[in-house]
Amino acid sequence: MNMSPHNSIHENCSAERLSRELNALAHPVRLQILSYLTRVNGCCCKDVVCQFDLAQSTVSQHLKILLEAGLLEMKPQGQRSQYSPNREALQSLASAVNRLAGGFAMAPLQDEQKI
């Protein structure tokens, strides 16, 4: 792909980084997991499994994708790992999306399912 030298979307957010982050969020379960982790300020994989009634391997895969996109942070705690939102990355992502939207404040989603 031939990219122009001006591939910055917003300050320190490149088009590649923004694409990677948005792709990680392009699954409803990952959106719900990230929303949950934000509300509880982080937890271990087992807690997410119990919260969403999903297989441990499924939750682990979703956490891995969010982690690789830089949207989560992981801290080992004994035999478990604590996953928490990377608030700096999420703020940068929100700013970049807002800039792409022309600076308009985005209204909250009015969906039947609460994320």
N, CA, C and O atoms as CSV, one atom per row, in Angstrom:
chain,resi,resn,atom,element,x,y,z
A,1,MET,N,N,0.844,-1.168,0.000
A,1,MET,CA,C,0.000,0.000,0.000
A,1,MET,C,C,0.891,1.233,0.000
A,1,MET,O,O,1.815,1.332,0.807
A,2,ASN,N,N,0.626,2.148,-0.876
A,2,ASN,CA,C,1.406,3.368,-0.983
A,2,ASN,C,C,0.781,4.438,-0.093
A,2,ASN,O,O,-0.289,4.965,-0.396
A,3,MET,N,N,1.455,4.750,0.999
A,3,MET,CA,C,0.940,5.729,1.953
A,3,MET,C,C,1.641,7.064,1.742
A,3,MET,O,O,2.839,7.109,1.465
A,4,SER,N,N,0.898,8.131,1.872
A,4,SER,CA,C,1.509,9.451,1.780
A,4,SER,C,C,2.330,9.687,3.036
A,4,SER,O,O,2.098,9.038,4.056
A,5,PRO,N,N,3.289,10.608,2.977
A,5,PRO,CA,C,4.103,10.869,4.164
A,5,PRO,C,C,3.296,11.489,5.297
A,5,PRO,O,O,3.750,11.516,6.441
A,6,HIS,N,N,2.103,11.988,4.987
A,6,HIS,CA,C,1.271,12.623,6.016
A,6,HIS,C,C,0.188,11.651,6.453
A,6,HIS,O,O,-0.989,11.860,6.160
A,7,ASN,N,N,0.575,10.589,7.154
A,7,ASN,CA,C,-0.411,9.602,7.562
A,7,ASN,C,C,-0.850,9.783,9.008
A,7,ASN,O,O,-1.461,8.886,9.588
A,8,SER,N,N,-0.545,10.932,9.591
A,8,SER,CA,C,-0.958,11.205,10.954
A,8,SER,C,C,-2.409,11.665,10.962
A,8,SER,O,O,-2.784,12.582,10.231
A,9,ILE,N,N,-3.208,11.030,11.779
A,9,ILE,CA,C,-4.617,11.372,11.901
A,9,ILE,C,C,-4.802,12.435,12.976
A,9,ILE,O,O,-5.535,13.404,12.776
A,10,HIS,N,N,-4.142,12.256,14.109
A,10,HIS,CA,C,-4.297,13.175,15.233
A,10,HIS,C,C,-3.044,13.096,16.089
A,10,HIS,O,O,-2.731,12.040,16.639
A,11,GLU,N,N,-2.341,14.183,16.202
A,11,GLU,CA,C,-1.128,14.279,17.000
A,11,GLU,C,C,-0.273,13.021,16.882
A,11,GLU,O,O,0.364,12.813,15.849
A,12,ASN,N,N,-0.244,12.180,17.911
A,12,ASN,CA,C,0.611,10.991,17.903
A,12,ASN,C,C,-0.120,9.736,17.439
A,12,ASN,O,O,0.281,8.628,17.794
A,13,CYS,N,N,-1.175,9.886,16.662
A,13,CYS,CA,C,-1.964,8.733,16.235
A,13,CYS,C,C,-1.866,8.567,14.722
A,13,CYS,O,O,-2.460,9.339,13.969
A,14,SER,N,N,-1.122,7.566,14.283
A,14,SER,CA,C,-0.970,7.307,12.856
A,14,SER,C,C,-2.194,6.571,12.326
A,14,SER,O,O,-2.987,6.018,13.089
A,15,ALA,N,N,-2.329,6.577,11.013
A,15,ALA,CA,C,-3.436,5.861,10.379
A,15,ALA,C,C,-3.352,4.367,10.690
A,15,ALA,O,O,-4.377,3.722,10.908
A,16,GLU,N,N,-2.138,3.814,10.713
A,16,GLU,CA,C,-1.974,2.395,11.003
A,16,GLU,C,C,-2.410,2.073,12.429
A,16,GLU,O,O,-3.099,1.082,12.671
A,17,ARG,N,N,-2.006,2.909,13.353
A,17,ARG,CA,C,-2.373,2.681,14.754
A,17,ARG,C,C,-3.879,2.802,14.938
A,17,ARG,O,O,-4.493,1.962,15.596
A,18,LEU,N,N,-4.474,3.833,14.366
A,18,LEU,CA,C,-5.914,4.028,14.488
A,18,LEU,C,C,-6.663,2.846,13.882
A,18,LEU,O,O,-7.642,2.366,14.454
A,19,SER,N,N,-6.208,2.384,12.736
A,19,SER,CA,C,-6.834,1.236,12.083
A,19,SER,C,C,-6.746,-0.008,12.962
A,19,SER,O,O,-7.723,-0.747,13.084
A,20,ARG,N,N,-5.599,-0.246,13.571
A,20,ARG,CA,C,-5.400,-1.403,14.452
A,20,ARG,C,C,-6.333,-1.320,15.669
A,20,ARG,O,O,-6.942,-2.316,16.057
A,21,GLU,N,N,-6.440,-0.135,16.261
A,21,GLU,CA,C,-7.296,0.031,17.438
A,21,GLU,C,C,-8.772,-0.136,17.084
A,21,GLU,O,O,-9.516,-0.807,17.799
A,22,LEU,N,N,-9.189,0.475,15.981
A,22,LEU,CA,C,-10.590,0.357,15.576
A,22,LEU,C,C,-10.932,-1.073,15.185
A,22,LEU,O,O,-12.036,-1.545,15.459
A,23,ASN,N,N,-9.999,-1.761,14.551
A,23,ASN,CA,C,-10.221,-3.162,14.196
A,23,ASN,C,C,-10.409,-4.012,15.454
A,23,ASN,O,O,-11.245,-4.915,15.479
A,24,ALA,N,N,-9.636,-3.722,16.485
A,24,ALA,CA,C,-9.775,-4.461,17.743
A,24,ALA,C,C,-11.147,-4.225,18.369
A,24,ALA,O,O,-11.681,-5.102,19.047
A,25,LEU,N,N,-11.710,-3.058,18.146
A,25,LEU,CA,C,-13.020,-2.731,18.707
A,25,LEU,C,C,-14.175,-3.155,17.806
A,25,LEU,O,O,-15.339,-2.975,18.163
A,26,ALA,N,N,-13.863,-3.712,16.650
A,26,ALA,CA,C,-14.892,-4.042,15.660
A,26,ALA,C,C,-15.572,-5.382,15.934
A,26,ALA,O,O,-16.030,-6.046,15.004
A,27,HIS,N,N,-15.639,-5.771,17.171
A,27,HIS,CA,C,-16.341,-6.998,17.557
A,27,HIS,C,C,-17.171,-6.674,18.798
A,27,HIS,O,O,-16.641,-6.114,19.757
A,28,PRO,N,N,-18.451,-7.012,18.797
A,28,PRO,CA,C,-19.306,-6.632,19.929
A,28,PRO,C,C,-18.835,-7.172,21.274
A,28,PRO,O,O,-18.981,-6.493,22.290
A,29,VAL,N,N,-18.279,-8.368,21.301
A,29,VAL,CA,C,-17.808,-8.924,22.572
A,29,VAL,C,C,-16.622,-8.127,23.093
A,29,VAL,O,O,-16.530,-7.872,24.294
A,30,ARG,N,N,-15.714,-7.729,22.210
A,30,ARG,CA,C,-14.559,-6.935,22.664
A,30,ARG,C,C,-15.006,-5.572,23.174
A,30,ARG,O,O,-14.450,-5.065,24.148
A,31,LEU,N,N,-15.995,-4.977,22.533
A,31,LEU,CA,C,-16.535,-3.708,23.041
A,31,LEU,C,C,-17.116,-3.895,24.439
A,31,LEU,O,O,-16.903,-3.066,25.324
A,32,GLN,N,N,-17.846,-4.982,24.630
A,32,GLN,CA,C,-18.445,-5.246,25.942
A,32,GLN,C,C,-17.376,-5.533,26.989
A,32,GLN,O,O,-17.480,-5.067,28.123
A,33,ILE,N,N,-16.357,-6.293,26.620
A,33,ILE,CA,C,-15.268,-6.587,27.557
A,33,ILE,C,C,-14.552,-5.301,27.951
A,33,ILE,O,O,-14.293,-5.077,29.134
A,34,LEU,N,N,-14.231,-4.457,26.978
A,34,LEU,CA,C,-13.542,-3.203,27.281
A,34,LEU,C,C,-14.406,-2.306,28.160
A,34,LEU,O,O,-13.905,-1.683,29.097
A,35,SER,N,N,-15.686,-2.240,27.865
A,35,SER,CA,C,-16.602,-1.446,28.682
A,35,SER,C,C,-16.641,-1.972,30.117
A,35,SER,O,O,-16.612,-1.192,31.069
A,36,TYR,N,N,-16.705,-3.277,30.263
A,36,TYR,CA,C,-16.718,-3.891,31.593
A,36,TYR,C,C,-15.424,-3.591,32.349
A,36,TYR,O,O,-15.456,-3.193,33.513
A,37,LEU,N,N,-14.291,-3.784,31.681
A,37,LEU,CA,C,-13.007,-3.525,32.335
A,37,LEU,C,C,-12.869,-2.064,32.740
A,37,LEU,O,O,-12.244,-1.756,33.755
A,38,THR,N,N,-13.444,-1.173,31.959
A,38,THR,CA,C,-13.413,0.250,32.297
A,38,THR,C,C,-14.255,0.519,33.545
A,38,THR,O,O,-13.852,1.284,34.421
A,39,ARG,N,N,-15.419,-0.114,33.617
A,39,ARG,CA,C,-16.304,0.089,34.779
A,39,ARG,C,C,-15.700,-0.458,36.065
A,39,ARG,O,O,-15.807,0.174,37.115
A,40,VAL,N,N,-15.062,-1.634,35.994
A,40,VAL,CA,C,-14.525,-2.256,37.211
A,40,VAL,C,C,-13.059,-1.909,37.440
A,40,VAL,O,O,-12.451,-2.356,38.413
A,41,ASN,N,N,-12.497,-1.110,36.538
A,41,ASN,CA,C,-11.100,-0.687,36.610
A,41,ASN,C,C,-10.136,-1.866,36.569
A,41,ASN,O,O,-9.091,-1.854,37.219
A,42,GLY,N,N,-10.504,-2.885,35.792
A,42,GLY,CA,C,-9.615,-4.014,35.570
A,42,GLY,C,C,-9.958,-5.229,36.402
A,42,GLY,O,O,-10.534,-5.120,37.484
A,43,CYS,N,N,-9.594,-6.395,35.879
A,43,CYS,CA,C,-9.788,-7.657,36.587
A,43,CYS,C,C,-9.023,-8.751,35.850
A,43,CYS,O,O,-8.362,-8.487,34.846
A,44,CYS,N,N,-9.115,-9.969,36.348
A,44,CYS,CA,C,-8.427,-11.085,35.702
A,44,CYS,C,C,-9.346,-11.743,34.673
A,44,CYS,O,O,-10.550,-11.484,34.645
A,45,CYS,N,N,-8.774,-12.582,33.843
A,45,CYS,CA,C,-9.502,-13.265,32.772
A,45,CYS,C,C,-10.680,-14.064,33.330
A,45,CYS,O,O,-11.764,-14.066,32.747
A,46,LYS,N,N,-10.468,-14.737,34.450
A,46,LYS,CA,C,-11.527,-15.562,35.052
A,46,LYS,C,C,-12.763,-14.726,35.372
A,46,LYS,O,O,-13.887,-15.184,35.169
A,47,ASP,N,N,-12.569,-13.513,35.866
A,47,ASP,CA,C,-13.699,-12.636,36.177
A,47,ASP,C,C,-14.479,-12.274,34.919
A,47,ASP,O,O,-15.707,-12.198,34.945
A,48,VAL,N,N,-13.764,-12.052,33.816
A,48,VAL,CA,C,-14.426,-11.735,32.544
A,48,VAL,C,C,-15.202,-12.952,32.058
A,48,VAL,O,O,-16.322,-12.821,31.565
A,49,VAL,N,N,-14.613,-14.131,32.196
A,49,VAL,CA,C,-15.287,-15.374,31.797
A,49,VAL,C,C,-16.608,-15.509,32.550
A,49,VAL,O,O,-17.639,-15.807,31.946
A,50,CYS,N,N,-16.583,-15.294,33.847
A,50,CYS,CA,C,-17.801,-15.403,34.662
A,50,CYS,C,C,-18.828,-14.338,34.294
A,50,CYS,O,O,-20.027,-14.614,34.249
A,51,GLN,N,N,-18.362,-13.139,34.035
A,51,GLN,CA,C,-19.261,-12.027,33.712
A,51,GLN,C,C,-20.000,-12.259,32.397
A,51,GLN,O,O,-21.182,-11.932,32.289
A,52,PHE,N,N,-19.326,-12.814,31.403
A,52,PHE,CA,C,-19.910,-12.931,30.067
A,52,PHE,C,C,-20.310,-14.356,29.694
A,52,PHE,O,O,-20.829,-14.578,28.600
A,53,ASP,N,N,-20.082,-15.315,30.571
A,53,ASP,CA,C,-20.449,-16.701,30.312
A,53,ASP,C,C,-19.900,-17.184,28.974
A,53,ASP,O,O,-20.615,-17.761,28.156
A,54,LEU,N,N,-18.617,-16.931,28.780
A,54,LEU,CA,C,-17.914,-17.358,27.570
A,54,LEU,C,C,-16.815,-18.337,27.965
A,54,LEU,O,O,-16.382,-18.368,29.117
A,55,ALA,N,N,-16.375,-19.126,27.011
A,55,ALA,CA,C,-15.260,-20.042,27.260
A,55,ALA,C,C,-14.001,-19.239,27.584
A,55,ALA,O,O,-13.796,-18.143,27.063
A,56,GLN,N,N,-13.172,-19.798,28.443
A,56,GLN,CA,C,-11.939,-19.117,28.833
A,56,GLN,C,C,-11.068,-18.842,27.619
A,56,GLN,O,O,-10.453,-17.780,27.528
A,57,SER,N,N,-11.008,-19.782,26.688
A,57,SER,CA,C,-10.176,-19.589,25.492
A,57,SER,C,C,-10.697,-18.437,24.633
A,57,SER,O,O,-9.910,-17.707,24.030
A,58,THR,N,N,-12.011,-18.273,24.576
A,58,THR,CA,C,-12.615,-17.176,23.808
A,58,THR,C,C,-12.267,-15.836,24.440
A,58,THR,O,O,-11.865,-14.901,23.747
A,59,VAL,N,N,-12.421,-15.747,25.745
A,59,VAL,CA,C,-12.094,-14.506,26.454
A,59,VAL,C,C,-10.610,-14.201,26.308
A,59,VAL,O,O,-10.237,-13.053,26.064
A,60,SER,N,N,-9.765,-15.207,26.453
A,60,SER,CA,C,-8.318,-14.996,26.311
A,60,SER,C,C,-7.968,-14.440,24.940
A,60,SER,O,O,-7.127,-13.549,24.826
A,61,GLN,N,N,-8.607,-14.960,23.904
A,61,GLN,CA,C,-8.343,-14.474,22.544
A,61,GLN,C,C,-8.771,-13.014,22.393
A,61,GLN,O,O,-8.045,-12.213,21.806
A,62,HIS,N,N,-9.938,-12.669,22.917
A,62,HIS,CA,C,-10.404,-11.283,22.836
A,62,HIS,C,C,-9.482,-10.346,23.630
A,62,HIS,O,O,-9.159,-9.252,23.168
A,63,LEU,N,N,-9.067,-10.775,24.811
A,63,LEU,CA,C,-8.145,-9.959,25.612
A,63,LEU,C,C,-6.820,-9.772,24.883
A,63,LEU,O,O,-6.243,-8.685,24.905
A,64,LYS,N,N,-6.340,-10.826,24.243
A,64,LYS,CA,C,-5.082,-10.751,23.492
A,64,LYS,C,C,-5.179,-9.716,22.376
A,64,LYS,O,O,-4.249,-8.932,22.181
A,65,ILE,N,N,-6.275,-9.702,21.651
A,65,ILE,CA,C,-6.452,-8.749,20.552
A,65,ILE,C,C,-6.488,-7.319,21.086
A,65,ILE,O,O,-5.863,-6.428,20.510
A,66,LEU,N,N,-7.211,-7.091,22.178
A,66,LEU,CA,C,-7.267,-5.752,22.778
A,66,LEU,C,C,-5.903,-5.335,23.321
A,66,LEU,O,O,-5.521,-4.168,23.228
A,67,LEU,N,N,-5.177,-6.287,23.883
A,67,LEU,CA,C,-3.839,-6.022,24.416
A,67,LEU,C,C,-2.869,-5.680,23.296
A,67,LEU,O,O,-2.110,-4.717,23.408
A,68,GLU,N,N,-2.885,-6.457,22.216
A,68,GLU,CA,C,-1.989,-6.209,21.082
A,68,GLU,C,C,-2.287,-4.876,20.406
A,68,GLU,O,O,-1.389,-4.253,19.839
A,69,ALA,N,N,-3.533,-4.437,20.461
A,69,ALA,CA,C,-3.896,-3.141,19.887
A,69,ALA,C,C,-3.492,-1.991,20.806
A,69,ALA,O,O,-3.581,-0.826,20.418
A,70,GLY,N,N,-3.050,-2.311,22.015
A,70,GLY,CA,C,-2.622,-1.281,22.955
A,70,GLY,C,C,-3.752,-0.683,23.766
A,70,GLY,O,O,-3.551,0.314,24.459
A,71,LEU,N,N,-4.944,-1.274,23.694
A,71,LEU,CA,C,-6.096,-0.724,24.400
A,71,LEU,C,C,-6.217,-1.243,25.826
A,71,LEU,O,O,-6.977,-0.701,26.628
A,72,LEU,N,N,-5.464,-2.297,26.140
A,72,LEU,CA,C,-5.429,-2.846,27.492
A,72,LEU,C,C,-3.997,-2.884,27.988
A,72,LEU,O,O,-3.046,-2.884,27.206
A,73,GLU,N,N,-3.866,-2.915,29.299
A,73,GLU,CA,C,-2.584,-3.148,29.949
A,73,GLU,C,C,-2.718,-4.430,30.756
A,73,GLU,O,O,-3.805,-4.754,31.235
A,74,MET,N,N,-1.627,-5.157,30.906
A,74,MET,CA,C,-1.646,-6.406,31.657
A,74,MET,C,C,-0.540,-6.378,32.703
A,74,MET,O,O,0.610,-6.052,32.409
A,75,LYS,N,N,-0.914,-6.727,33.934
A,75,LYS,CA,C,0.058,-6.817,35.019
A,75,LYS,C,C,-0.032,-8.213,35.623
A,75,LYS,O,O,-1.086,-8.607,36.122
A,76,PRO,N,N,1.071,-8.966,35.580
A,76,PRO,CA,C,1.063,-10.292,36.209
A,76,PRO,C,C,0.873,-10.160,37.721
A,76,PRO,O,O,1.482,-9.308,38.368
A,77,GLN,N,N,0.018,-11.021,38.262
A,77,GLN,CA,C,-0.202,-11.078,39.710
A,77,GLN,C,C,-0.203,-12.542,40.119
A,77,GLN,O,O,-1.247,-13.195,40.134
A,78,GLY,N,N,0.964,-13.044,40.447
A,78,GLY,CA,C,1.088,-14.464,40.767
A,78,GLY,C,C,0.851,-15.296,39.519
A,78,GLY,O,O,1.500,-15.088,38.494
A,79,GLN,N,N,-0.084,-16.243,39.608
A,79,GLN,CA,C,-0.395,-17.096,38.463
A,79,GLN,C,C,-1.438,-16.466,37.546
A,79,GLN,O,O,-1.751,-17.024,36.494
A,80,ARG,N,N,-1.964,-15.341,37.921
A,80,ARG,CA,C,-2.982,-14.661,37.122
A,80,ARG,C,C,-2.424,-13.365,36.562
A,80,ARG,O,O,-1.362,-12.892,36.967
A,81,SER,N,N,-3.164,-12.811,35.629
A,81,SER,CA,C,-2.818,-11.505,35.070
A,81,SER,C,C,-4.002,-10.574,35.240
A,81,SER,O,O,-5.150,-10.965,35.029
A,82,GLN,N,N,-3.716,-9.346,35.620
A,82,GLN,CA,C,-4.739,-8.320,35.792
A,82,GLN,C,C,-4.802,-7.498,34.515
A,82,GLN,O,O,-3.798,-6.924,34.095
A,83,TYR,N,N,-5.967,-7.438,33.898
A,83,TYR,CA,C,-6.174,-6.647,32.686
A,83,TYR,C,C,-6.915,-5.377,33.056
A,83,TYR,O,O,-7.911,-5.416,33.780
A,84,SER,N,N,-6.428,-4.255,32.559
A,84,SER,CA,C,-7.094,-2.979,32.810
A,84,SER,C,C,-7.014,-2.123,31.549
A,84,SER,O,O,-6.131,-2.316,30.714
A,85,PRO,N,N,-7.944,-1.176,31.419
A,85,PRO,CA,C,-7.935,-0.325,30.231
A,85,PRO,C,C,-6.707,0.572,30.203
A,85,PRO,O,O,-6.267,1.071,31.238
A,86,ASN,N,N,-6.161,0.769,29.018
A,86,ASN,CA,C,-5.068,1.715,28.819
A,86,ASN,C,C,-5.731,3.063,28.552
A,86,ASN,O,O,-6.040,3.401,27.409
A,87,ARG,N,N,-5.942,3.813,29.602
A,87,ARG,CA,C,-6.726,5.052,29.502
A,87,ARG,C,C,-6.080,6.081,28.579
A,87,ARG,O,O,-6.785,6.824,27.896
A,88,GLU,N,N,-4.770,6.131,28.551
A,88,GLU,CA,C,-4.083,7.070,27.660
A,88,GLU,C,C,-4.368,6.719,26.195
A,88,GLU,O,O,-4.659,7.599,25.384
A,89,ALA,N,N,-4.284,5.438,25.869
A,89,ALA,CA,C,-4.563,4.998,24.492
A,89,ALA,C,C,-6.022,5.233,24.130
A,89,ALA,O,O,-6.325,5.639,23.008
A,90,LEU,N,N,-6.926,4.983,25.067
A,90,LEU,CA,C,-8.352,5.192,24.798
A,90,LEU,C,C,-8.667,6.668,24.601
A,90,LEU,O,O,-9.495,7.018,23.759
A,91,GLN,N,N,-8.013,7.540,25.372
A,91,GLN,CA,C,-8.218,8.980,25.204
A,91,GLN,C,C,-7.698,9.443,23.848
A,91,GLN,O,O,-8.341,10.246,23.172
A,92,SER,N,N,-6.544,8.940,23.456
A,92,SER,CA,C,-5.975,9.280,22.153
A,92,SER,C,C,-6.886,8.799,21.026
A,92,SER,O,O,-7.103,9.515,20.049
A,93,LEU,N,N,-7.415,7.590,21.167
A,93,LEU,CA,C,-8.338,7.043,20.171
A,93,LEU,C,C,-9.600,7.890,20.082
A,93,LEU,O,O,-10.063,8.203,18.985
A,94,ALA,N,N,-10.156,8.261,21.221
A,94,ALA,CA,C,-11.367,9.091,21.233
A,94,ALA,C,C,-11.109,10.438,20.565
A,94,ALA,O,O,-11.954,10.931,19.818
A,95,SER,N,N,-9.963,11.026,20.826
A,95,SER,CA,C,-9.621,12.314,20.206
A,95,SER,C,C,-9.474,12.179,18.699
A,95,SER,O,O,-9.931,13.040,17.947
A,96,ALA,N,N,-8.835,11.098,18.256
A,96,ALA,CA,C,-8.645,10.884,16.816
A,96,ALA,C,C,-9.973,10.667,16.111
A,96,ALA,O,O,-10.199,11.213,15.031
A,97,VAL,N,N,-10.852,9.877,16.712
A,97,VAL,CA,C,-12.168,9.633,16.110
A,97,VAL,C,C,-12.980,10.924,16.088
A,97,VAL,O,O,-13.667,11.207,15.106
A,98,ASN,N,N,-12.908,11.700,17.149
A,98,ASN,CA,C,-13.621,12.978,17.194
A,98,ASN,C,C,-13.120,13.914,16.101
A,98,ASN,O,O,-13.904,14.613,15.458
A,99,ARG,N,N,-11.809,13.919,15.901
A,99,ARG,CA,C,-11.251,14.771,14.847
A,99,ARG,C,C,-11.716,14.300,13.468
A,99,ARG,O,O,-12.037,15.119,12.607
A,100,LEU,N,N,-11.752,12.993,13.259
A,100,LEU,CA,C,-12.241,12.448,11.990
A,100,LEU,C,C,-13.706,12.805,11.756
A,100,LEU,O,O,-14.138,12.995,10.619
A,101,ALA,N,N,-14.454,12.892,12.837
A,101,ALA,CA,C,-15.876,13.226,12.739
A,101,ALA,C,C,-16.083,14.728,12.580
A,101,ALA,O,O,-17.218,15.205,12.609
A,102,GLY,N,N,-15.019,15.459,12.416
A,102,GLY,CA,C,-15.130,16.900,12.217
A,102,GLY,C,C,-15.241,17.682,13.502
A,102,GLY,O,O,-15.650,18.843,13.495
A,103,GLY,N,N,-14.880,17.053,14.610
A,103,GLY,CA,C,-14.898,17.747,15.885
A,103,GLY,C,C,-16.253,17.790,16.550
A,103,GLY,O,O,-16.411,18.422,17.594
A,104,PHE,N,N,-17.236,17.126,15.960
A,104,PHE,CA,C,-18.561,17.124,16.570
A,104,PHE,C,C,-18.562,16.231,17.796
A,104,PHE,O,O,-17.990,15.141,17.790
A,105,ALA,N,N,-19.210,16.707,18.846
A,105,ALA,CA,C,-19.372,15.857,20.024
A,105,ALA,C,C,-20.322,14.734,19.643
A,105,ALA,O,O,-21.383,14.967,19.063
A,106,MET,N,N,-19.936,13.539,19.971
A,106,MET,CA,C,-20.751,12.394,19.590
A,106,MET,C,C,-21.767,12.094,20.683
A,106,MET,O,O,-21.417,12.020,21.861
A,107,ALA,N,N,-23.019,11.923,20.292
A,107,ALA,CA,C,-24.078,11.594,21.240
A,107,ALA,C,C,-23.927,10.145,21.684
A,107,ALA,O,O,-23.442,9.310,20.920
A,108,PRO,N,N,-24.336,9.843,22.909
A,108,PRO,CA,C,-24.274,8.454,23.368
A,108,PRO,C,C,-25.145,7.562,22.495
A,108,PRO,O,O,-26.160,7.997,21.951
A,109,LEU,N,N,-24.732,6.315,22.374
A,109,LEU,CA,C,-25.508,5.353,21.603
A,109,LEU,C,C,-26.828,5.072,22.302
A,109,LEU,O,O,-26.866,4.870,23.516
A,110,GLN,N,N,-27.883,5.059,21.548
A,110,GLN,CA,C,-29.203,4.724,22.074
A,110,GLN,C,C,-29.564,3.338,21.561
A,110,GLN,O,O,-30.409,3.199,20.677
A,111,ASP,N,N,-28.936,2.332,22.105
A,111,ASP,CA,C,-29.126,0.965,21.653
A,111,ASP,C,C,-29.870,0.190,22.729
A,111,ASP,O,O,-29.822,0.536,23.909
A,112,GLU,N,N,-30.545,-0.843,22.312
A,112,GLU,CA,C,-31.267,-1.670,23.268
A,112,GLU,C,C,-30.307,-2.407,24.183
A,112,GLU,O,O,-30.600,-2.611,25.361
A,113,GLN,N,N,-29.168,-2.807,23.650
A,113,GLN,CA,C,-28.184,-3.517,24.449
A,113,GLN,C,C,-27.246,-2.528,25.104
A,113,GLN,O,O,-26.659,-1.678,24.435
A,114,LYS,N,N,-27.109,-2.636,26.392
A,114,LYS,CA,C,-26.174,-1.783,27.105
A,114,LYS,C,C,-24.787,-2.378,26.975
A,114,LYS,O,O,-24.586,-3.567,27.224
A,115,ILE,N,N,-23.838,-1.555,26.587
A,115,ILE,CA,C,-22.454,-2.022,26.452
A,115,ILE,C,C,-21.756,-1.848,27.770
A,115,ILE,O,O,-20.576,-2.176,27.892
